[in-house]
């Protein structure tokens, strides 16, 4: 019932090799506040194959993010995402962009991600607003608009256990009900949400969900069959 791995095509392999050689030169050409990360979806879930920078503390061999995992599963919906908010593990706000790599047939092969630490710019903005008279500096400060209301859309982890735990916790908390009081339709909805996020591409995913929901592994398989057939539960 687990999802198959993304297959790397010959064309895709050449593309990923080219992008992998670009990561360090591109990172060196950008300010030290930037991080460049290349994910190879044929290596899911440990998809990072190259990284330049230390903003998120990750290294080659570390896992995919929750956002990218969802996109890898929903291949036809994956499109480049430019300028969204994320946070480094130490809490610093990052301005991130993700560019998907596709082969000549359009099949998704990986993603090149750019993360920029904007915490220093936020400090400059606060100082400027403090020393400039009201209204005087607004034209200048418009250029420093960092989108403070934009919520974080991606979480960076360096451990697969942390990734699976965060995804499980997030989906369960959306039900606003203790696990012991969950109805069947709520459990099915949790499984549906996890499926859409690509959770079942992770190792031992079915066992993890079964343990979290206090049901058997075969019950999870039944839920997945219901979801695929379009049936519901109450």
Phi, psi and omega in degrees: 000342179293153181288146176288156177290152174291126183274134178271126177272166179299316177298317179295322179298319178294318179298312182296323177296319179296314180294325180297323178289340182275340189301307182294313177300319179294317178297321180292333181279345181258163178301157181294348178280003182251150176230133179246129183228133177245125177253133175253111186288347176284350181252015180304144004272350181272076197267347183288120179249341178204144179207138175234119182115164186233017185301320184255001176068022182261171182213166176304138182097349178282163189282165174293162175271165179298321180296313182291326179297318177299317181292324180296325179285317181264064186308315185291345181258354184286123178219156181302141181237117185247128172074061175238158185274135170224179177226138174290160179305333180272005175099348179298140181278135180243149174253114191243154174218143181233128181240120185276142181257124179235149177279185186293342178268356180094001181285133182292130182242330182180195181209139173254122186241141178237124177242132182237129177283115182256009183296325178292322178293326177296322178295318178297319180297317180296319180295316181297318180293332181284327186261341181270142177299149180307128177088334185292316186265007185301318179302321178290316185289340176300328179287345179258009181298114186254013174064056186299337184272354181286120182286157177295137185244358186209145179240134181260127179228156178246012183217132182295326178297321179294319179298311181294322180295317180295318181294317178298312181300317181299314182290323179290319182295335179297339180278346179053037181217136176302147182305321182296341183251005181293136174276166182301315183297331177289321178294321177297320180295321176298314179296320178299314180298315179298320179298315180294332179275358179084015184301327185282006170273348181279155181296135177055032183300317183297318178297319181296317180293318180300315179298317183293324183266000178062043176227176179278162177298324181292330175295320177297318177300320178295319177300316180297321178295320177298316181296317182291330180273351180085008179280160180244182179213155180225000000 
